[in-house]
Amino acid sequence: MVKCCVVGCTSGYKSNTEKVHQFCVPKNEDLRIKWAKAIPRKDLVFTKNTYVCDKHFNENHIIKFWSSGDVKIPYKQWRLVEGAIPTIFYGPSYLSKKYVTPRKIRKAYFIKT
């Protein structure tokens, strides 16, 4: 099983037996850039083996069934709605790109006068 690229996520590890579905990074360049901005990881480089698990998407962005009228057939591999972006991230806020301040600004707060 492949591992999720989100920091702090344990899906895909041997110690975690919970079943999750993995979604490959999109091939569309614009959507790929939106994913990179959304995922709170500074050193993230997308490759063909980069995956994000279903824990990081809203429930309404995941397509789990094929349906036609009254018939619903579950997909073996879930799909994402077109344009879906991972938005659910757990863990401390300092891991998020939004909360990390540049080094120069951080140093300015610790200068003794």
Helices and strands as residue ranges (DSSP letters): E 22-24, H 29-38, E 51-53, G 54-56, G 59-61, E 62-68, E 71-80, G 93-95, H 103-109
